[in-house]
Amino acid sequence: MNSMFLNDLLIGRRQALVLLAAGAATLGSSAVPAAVAVQMPPKGKLDFRDPLDNLYTFGKVWAGYDTPVIGGFSGIQYARIPGRRAVPVFGFAGTGVLFAEFDRAAGKLRLKSRETAFFTDLRTGDILETWDNPFTNETVPVYHFYNYMNSGEVGTEMPTFLMPGQSDSPTTMNDGTVFADPDGRLPFTLPIEQFGPDDLMIQWDYAHRYNNPVSAAWGKYSTGPIITPSEHFTFHTSRKQVEDPDVQSARFIAGFSRMSDPWPWMRMGGHEYAGLTLFGRMHSRKGLPGTGDVSPKVLAYLEKHAPEYLTLPDGWEELSPRLDTWTAFSRDVPPEDPAAAWPGKDDPKVTRPPTGLGARFHS
């Protein structure tokens, strides 16, 4: 579970990826109508080279096919300036609530999610409300990321990502480990390896480059016209659980790394180190009962301030405009230039963040 994983999967489209229109279904969060989801666990052993088996495995590992599941992620982020030792700057932790339907006959996996991401104090693990920036010597309010709802479908071709409103070249998922077939199609075949009798390792990578939604109008919040976040994952799960038809959600633990430009709320724009790279060493997990995979301090914070983010709403809403942190930030926080347009102002379709910097500008 992390703040970008499912969001990025559902951002773009390349035949295999279809974004759902609002009201396309009225499915409840714990019911799976037979007309929508054909729950057909494969007979015998899975062939991970088969896009259908690979897609089925992904849905069962990342989410689950019976009821919504909640997982968590946590770790640490470093700032790296060329020629200098990497500096630990803050922790990074949050949640993801997910649900999936697999239609084997149609060759589609349907997914929906609700996510949060917070920055935490290195010593105490407490969620930060302000942060002392050691590069600018400025104390800055911290932005808390909330994504109320995402939903979409993935098919048997590997999706590519194109951020909404962007004209830049799309990102190819798992570039370097998934290759086109003779017809030029990229089959949905995440690299899956088995070690020993039961251990499965699943690989996921993506590397973005797109226009920064937090443009120069946001002043110090903007680090430039282009941002280049990337994330890299290795999932560990059980083949027995994946192939067991009585298990609807397989347990996983994943290590992942993240590289990006400085977060907008760090206010690095115009600073000599505005081009530093943030590097994160984190891990995700899902599969324990209830909220067992959520970090205790994140759980306590959400129970107090935003308990709805520990559940998943009914229905399948259209894709949220709050897909990535930079876009969400540009909708939640106004530009510093008073003459600039603010895309998030008075937008009735956007669910406002309940805490953090983004909550300050909305009633």
C-alpha positions in Angstrom: 0.0 0.0 0.0 1.3 3.4 -0.9 0.2 6.8 -2.0 0.9 6.3 -5.7 0.7 2.6 -6.6 -3.0 2.1 -7.6 -3.3 5.8 -8.6 -0.6 5.4 -11.2 -2.1 2.1 -12.5 -5.4 3.9 -13.2 -4.1 7.2 -14.6 -3.6 6.4 -18.3 -4.9 4.1 -20.9 -3.4 1.8 -23.6 -6.3 -0.5 -24.7 -6.0 -2.5 -21.6 -6.9 0.3 -19.3 -10.5 1.6 -19.2 -11.6 4.3 -16.8 -15.1 3.8 -15.4 -17.7 6.5 -15.9 -19.6 7.7 -12.8 -22.6 5.6 -12.1 -21.4 2.7 -14.2 -22.4 0.3 -11.4 -24.0 0.3 -8.0 -21.9 -2.4 -6.5 -21.7 -2.4 -2.7 -18.3 -2.7 -1.1 -18.8 -6.2 0.2 -21.0 -7.7 -2.5 -19.9 -9.2 -5.9 -22.8 -9.6 -8.3 -22.3 -12.5 -10.6 -23.2 -10.4 -13.7 -20.2 -8.2 -13.0 -17.4 -10.3 -11.5 -16.8 -13.9 -12.7 -14.9 -15.3 -9.8 -13.2 -18.2 -11.4 -10.0 -19.2 -9.7 -7.9 -21.1 -12.2 -7.8 -24.9 -12.0 -4.5 -26.4 -11.0 -1.3 -24.4 -11.1 -1.1 -20.9 -12.4 1.0 -20.0 -15.4 2.4 -16.5 -14.7 3.4 -16.1 -18.3 -0.4 -16.2 -19.2 -1.7 -12.6 -18.9 -5.0 -13.9 -17.5 -3.3 -15.8 -14.7 -0.9 -12.9 -14.1 -3.8 -10.4 -13.9 -5.7 -12.7 -11.5 -2.7 -13.0 -9.3 -2.1 -9.3 -9.2 -5.7 -8.6 -8.1 -5.6 -11.3 -5.4 -2.3 -10.1 -4.0 -2.7 -6.3 -4.3 -6.4 -6.2 -3.2 -8.9 -9.1 -2.7 -12.0 -10.6 -4.2 -14.4 -10.9 -1.3 -14.5 -7.8 0.9 -12.4 -4.6 1.0 -9.0 -5.0 2.7 -6.8 -2.4 4.3 -3.0 -2.3 4.3 -0.3 0.1 5.3 3.1 1.4 4.3 5.9 3.1 6.2 9.5 4.0 5.9 12.0 6.8 5.7 12.9 9.4 3.0 16.3 10.9 2.4 17.4 14.0 0.6 20.4 13.6 -1.8 22.5 16.4 -3.2 25.2 15.3 -5.7 28.5 14.9 -4.0 27.0 14.9 -0.5 25.9 12.3 1.9 22.2 11.5 1.8 20.4 13.2 4.7 17.3 11.6 6.4 14.5 14.1 6.4 11.2 12.5 7.6 9.3 9.3 7.7 6.6 8.4 5.2 3.5 6.3 6.2 -0.1 5.8 5.2 -2.9 3.4 4.3 -4.7 1.9 1.3 -8.1 0.3 1.3 -8.7 -1.8 -1.8 -11.3 -4.1 -3.4 -11.1 -6.0 -6.7 -13.3 -8.0 -9.1 -11.8 -10.4 -11.6 -13.8 -11.2 -14.8 -11.9 -14.0 -16.4 -14.2 -14.3 -19.3 -13.8 -10.7 -20.2 -10.1 -10.6 -19.3 -10.5 -7.7 -17.0 -9.6 -6.8 -13.4 -11.7 -4.1 -11.7 -10.2 -2.2 -8.9 -11.1 0.6 -6.5 -9.2 2.2 -3.6 -9.0 4.9 -1.0 -5.6 6.1 0.2 -3.7 8.4 2.6 -0.1 9.4 3.0 1.6 11.3 5.9 5.0 12.5 6.8 6.3 11.6 10.2 8.9 12.7 12.8 12.1 10.6 12.5 12.5 10.2 16.3 8.9 9.8 17.5 7.0 8.5 14.5 4.3 11.1 15.1 2.5 12.6 12.1 4.0 16.0 11.4 1.9 19.2 11.2 5.0 21.4 10.6 8.5 20.6 9.6 11.8 22.4 10.1 13.4 22.5 6.6 17.2 22.2 7.2 18.0 23.5 3.7 16.0 26.7 3.8 15.8 27.2 7.6 12.1 27.7 7.3 9.4 26.0 9.3 6.7 24.9 6.9 3.2 23.4 7.3 3.1 19.8 6.2 0.7 18.6 3.5 -1.3 15.4 4.2 -2.4 13.4 1.1 -5.9 12.1 1.0 -7.5 10.4 -2.0 -11.1 9.7 -1.3 -11.8 7.3 -4.2 -10.3 5.8 -7.3 -11.8 3.1 -9.6 -10.9 1.6 -12.9 -10.2 -1.5 -15.0 -7.1 -3.2 -16.2 -7.0 -5.7 -19.0 -4.5 -8.2 -20.4 -2.2 -5.6 -21.9 0.2 -3.7 -19.8 -1.0 -0.2 -19.1 0.9 3.0 -19.8 0.5 6.1 -17.7 -0.4 9.6 -19.1 -1.2 12.1 -16.4 -4.6 13.9 -17.0 -4.2 17.1 -19.1 -0.6 16.1 -20.0 0.8 15.9 -23.5 4.2 14.5 -22.5 5.3 11.0 -23.5 3.4 8.3 -21.5 5.2 6.1 -19.0 5.5 2.4 -19.8 4.9 0.2 -16.8 7.7 -2.2 -16.1 9.9 -0.8 -18.8 12.9 -3.1 -18.9 11.2 -6.3 -17.6 8.1 -6.5 -19.9 8.6 -6.6 -23.6 6.3 -6.4 -26.7 5.1 -9.6 -28.4 5.4 -10.1 -32.2 2.3 -8.0 -32.7 3.7 -5.1 -30.8 1.5 -5.5 -27.7 2.7 -5.5 -24.2 1.1 -8.4 -22.3 0.2 -7.9 -18.7 2.9 -10.2 -17.3 4.4 -8.7 -14.2 7.7 -10.6 -13.5 7.0 -13.3 -11.0 9.6 -15.7 -9.7 9.4 -18.6 -7.3 12.0 -19.4 -4.7 11.7 -22.6 -2.6 8.4 -24.4 -2.4 6.1 -21.4 -1.8 7.8 -18.0 -2.0 6.7 -15.7 -4.9 8.5 -12.5 -5.8 6.6 -10.0 -8.0 8.3 -7.0 -9.5 6.8 -3.6 -10.4 8.5 -0.5 -11.7 7.6 2.8 -13.2 9.4 6.1 -14.0 7.4 9.2 -14.7 8.3 12.5 -16.4 5.5 15.1 -16.7 4.6 18.7 -16.5 4.5 19.9 -12.9 0.9 20.8 -11.8 2.4 23.0 -9.1 3.6 25.6 -11.6 5.6 28.8 -11.2 2.4 30.5 -10.0 2.8 28.6 -6.7 6.1 30.4 -5.9 8.3 28.5 -3.5 6.0 25.5 -3.7 7.1 24.9 -7.3 10.5 23.3 -8.1 10.2 23.8 -11.8 8.2 22.9 -14.9 8.9 19.2 -14.9 8.8 16.5 -12.2 10.2 12.9 -12.4 8.9 10.6 -9.7 9.6 6.9 -9.9 8.8 3.9 -7.7 10.2 0.4 -7.6 8.7 -2.6 -5.8 9.3 -6.2 -4.9 6.3 -8.1 -3.5 6.7 -11.3 -1.4 3.6 -13.5 -1.3 2.6 -17.2 -1.0 1.9 -19.3 -4.0 -0.3 -21.6 -1.9 -2.5 -18.7 -1.0 -2.6 -17.3 -4.5 -3.7 -20.7 -5.9 -6.1 -21.6 -3.1 -9.7 -21.0 -4.4 -10.9 -20.6 -0.8 -8.5 -17.7 -0.2 -9.8 -14.5 -1.7 -7.0 -12.1 -0.7 -3.3 -13.3 -0.5 -1.0 -11.8 2.2 1.9 -9.8 0.9 4.9 -7.8 2.2 6.7 -5.5 -0.2 9.8 -3.5 -0.1 9.9 -0.5 -2.3 12.0 2.5 -3.1 10.9 5.9 -4.3 12.8 8.8 -6.0 11.3 12.2 -6.8 11.7 15.9 -6.8 11.1 17.7 -3.4 7.5 17.6 -2.3 5.7 20.9 -3.0 5.0 21.6 0.7 8.8 21.6 1.4 8.9 25.1 -0.3 12.2 24.4 -2.1 11.3 26.5 -5.2 14.0 29.0 -6.1 16.5 27.6 -3.5 20.0 26.5 -4.6 19.0 22.9 -3.6 15.6 22.9 -5.4 17.0 20.1 -7.7 17.8 17.7 -4.9 16.5 14.2 -5.1 14.2 12.6 -2.5 14.9 8.9 -2.0 12.7 6.7 0.1 13.2 3.2 1.6 9.8 1.9 2.5 7.7 -1.2 2.8 4.0 -2.1 2.3 2.0 -4.9 3.7 -1.6 -6.3 3.4 -3.4 -9.4 4.6 -3.6 -9.2 8.4 -7.2 -9.1 9.8 -8.8 -5.7 10.2 -6.3 -2.8 10.6 -3.4 -5.1 11.6 -1.2 -3.8 8.8 -1.7 -0.1 9.6 1.0 1.7 11.6 -0.4 2.3 15.1 0.2 6.1 15.1 -1.4 6.4 11.6 -4.3 4.3 12.8 -4.8 6.5 15.9 -4.6 9.7 13.8 -7.2 8.5 11.3 -9.5 7.2 14.0 -9.5 10.7 15.5 -9.5 12.9 12.4 -10.7 10.9 9.4 -12.2 7.5 10.3 -13.9 7.3 6.9 -10.5 6.6 5.3 -10.3 3.3 7.1 -13.2 2.1 5.0 -14.2 2.0 1.3 -17.4 3.6 0.0 -20.0 1.7 -1.9 -20.3 2.1 -5.7 -17.8 2.7 -8.5 -17.2 6.4 -8.9 -15.4 8.0 -11.8 -11.6 8.5 -11.6 -10.7 11.1 -9.1 -9.0 14.3 -10.2 -6.7 13.9 -7.1 -4.6 11.2 -8.6 -1.1 12.2 -7.7 0.2 14.3 -4.8 1.3 17.2 -7.0 -2.1 17.5 -8.7 -3.9 17.1 -5.3 -1.7 19.8 -3.8 -2.5 22.2 -6.7 -6.2 21.7 -6.0 -5.9 22.1 -2.2 -3.4 24.9 -1.9 -3.9 28.2 -3.8 -1.1 29.7 -5.9 1.0 32.4 -4.3 0.4 34.6 -7.3 -3.1 36.2 -6.6 -3.7 36.7 -10.3 -3.2 33.0 -11.2 -6.1 30.6 -11.7 -6.7 28.0 -8.9 -8.1 24.8 -10.4 -9.3 23.6 -7.0 -11.3 26.7 -6.0 -14.9 25.9 -5.3 -14.8 22.6 -7.1 -17.8 20.6 -5.9 -16.4 17.3 -7.2 -13.3 17.3 -5.0 -13.4 15.9 -1.5 -11.3 18.2 0.6 -8.5 16.9 2.9 -9.6 16.8 6.6 -6.2 17.7 8.0 -2.8 19.2 7.0 -1.9 22.2 4.9 -4.6 21.5 2.3 -7.4 21.7 4.9 -6.4 25.4 5.8 -8.0 26.9 2.6 -11.4 25.3 2.7 -14.4 25.6 5.0 
